[in-house]
Amino acid sequence: MNRTELIQEIFSNKTFTNYLEIGCRKGKSFLPVRAKNKTAVDPVFKIPITRKMKWLIKWPSNSKNNYFEEESDTFFAKRKTYLNQLGHLDIVLVDGLHNFRTSLNDVLNSLIYLNPKGLILMHDCYPPTAAAAFPSEFFPSKEEQKNIEGWSGEWCGDVWKSVVYLIRKYPYDLEAGVINTDYGLGFVMPKSGLKEMDFKIDEKLFAEIDKLTYEDMMKDPQGIINLKEASHTGYIISKITSRSK
Ligand SMILES: C[S@@+](CC[C@H](N)C(=O)[O-])C[C@H]1O[C@@H](n2cnc3c(N)ncnc32)[C@H](O)[C@@H]1O
């Protein structure tokens, strides 16, 4: 099961309405989601008009989508009124800039607005190779790519470190880990309420985790990122849907 199928399955089973996708590019994962109220954030949308039309016919609610062409940090800083008016976010997909700090900020900012019974998913949390896990602020440049051994064009970056941070910082408040499917689907679910939580980055912990390498993580993925088998999607679906509808 990939990210879109998992998200769709939850929206079909549960009376959730609000979906946020950070990093949307061509709309491949965003447009098929059958949620009533969808928000997409990306500094450069590249959705082909033909795809928009196709999904408008298949899911007419796509006509009401809200697109914010800006970086996620800007979105969360500038769109507080919009976010507060939504009431809460039910499911968030974090798939924007694939570095530790940005992905962590995306999750922490999303948690402020998350339905306590909701779910945050993060794409690319279990990179297939060290080259795909290359830590870089942005997608590696052509020059950088030449120096990355085994580079194949796939870039997951070090988003996986955000999962480590969430596991270590919030052991009592969040259930977090990575499902071994679709390049690693990070999951974050509140264990109960979210009100008392501090969402500022703990720089000491951040620096500690930032020192970890891909090789460190691959030595013990179950221990470090709480890696779960692909079938764990079933657990996530039943857990989310069994919480009061
Ligand atoms: C891997 S693509 C997203 C793919 C999409 N979710 C899908 O599954 O089809 C990553 C996207 O993140 C966007 N992005 C880069 N920096 C960003 C930022 N700071 N905030 C939000 N999106 C960002 C890029 O423009 C790109 O379109």
The ligand as a Tripos MOL2 file, in Angstrom:
@<TRIPOS>MOLECULE
LIG
   27    29     1     0     0
SMALL
NO_CHARGES

@<TRIPOS>ATOM
      1 C1          8.7850   14.8440   -3.9390 C.3       1 LIG1
      2 S1          7.9250   16.2230   -4.5170 S.3       1 LIG1
      3 C2          6.2950   15.9720   -3.9390 C.3       1 LIG1
      4 C3          5.6050   14.8470   -4.6220 C.3       1 LIG1
      5 C4          4.1270   14.6940   -4.3260 C.3       1 LIG1
      6 N1          3.7900   14.6960   -2.9160 N.3       1 LIG1
      7 C5          3.6720   13.3620   -4.9220 C.2       1 LIG1
      8 O1          3.6750   12.3600   -4.2040 O.co2     1 LIG1
      9 O2          3.3460   13.3360   -6.1160 O.co2     1 LIG1
     10 C6          8.5350   17.4720   -3.4630 C.3       1 LIG1
     11 C7          7.9130   18.8200   -3.6910 C.3       1 LIG1
     12 O3          8.2730   19.6380   -2.5800 O.3       1 LIG1
     13 C8          8.3350   20.9640   -3.0320 C.3       1 LIG1
     14 N2          9.0810   21.7740   -2.0630 N.ar      1 LIG1
     15 C9         10.4060   22.0930   -2.0550 C.ar      1 LIG1
     16 N3         10.6880   22.8990   -1.0190 N.ar      1 LIG1
     17 C10         9.5180   23.0950   -0.3460 C.ar      1 LIG1
     18 C11         9.1650   23.8390    0.8030 C.ar      1 LIG1
     19 N4         10.0720   24.5490    1.4900 N.pl3     1 LIG1
     20 N5          7.8720   23.8310    1.1970 N.ar      1 LIG1
     21 C12         6.9290   23.1070    0.5210 C.ar      1 LIG1
     22 N6          7.2200   22.3810   -0.5840 N.ar      1 LIG1
     23 C13         8.4950   22.3690   -1.0020 C.ar      1 LIG1
     24 C14         9.0050   20.8490   -4.3910 C.3       1 LIG1
     25 O4          8.7050   22.0070   -5.1850 O.3       1 LIG1
     26 C15         8.3890   19.5750   -4.9260 C.3       1 LIG1
     27 O5          7.3060   19.8660   -5.7510 O.3       1 LIG1
@<TRIPOS>BOND
     1     1     2 1
     2     2     3 1
     3     2    10 1
     4     3     4 1
     5     4     5 1
     6     5     6 1
     7     5     7 1
     8     7     8 2
     9     7     9 1
    10    10    11 1
    11    11    12 1
    12    11    26 1
    13    12    13 1
    14    13    14 1
    15    13    24 1
    16    14    15 ar
    17    14    23 ar
    18    15    16 ar
    19    16    17 ar
    20    17    18 ar
    21    17    23 ar
    22    18    19 1
    23    18    20 ar
    24    20    21 ar
    25    21    22 ar
    26    22    23 ar
    27    24    25 1
    28    24    26 1
    29    26    27 1
@<TRIPOS>SUBSTRUCTURE
     1 LIG1         1 GROUP 0 **** ****
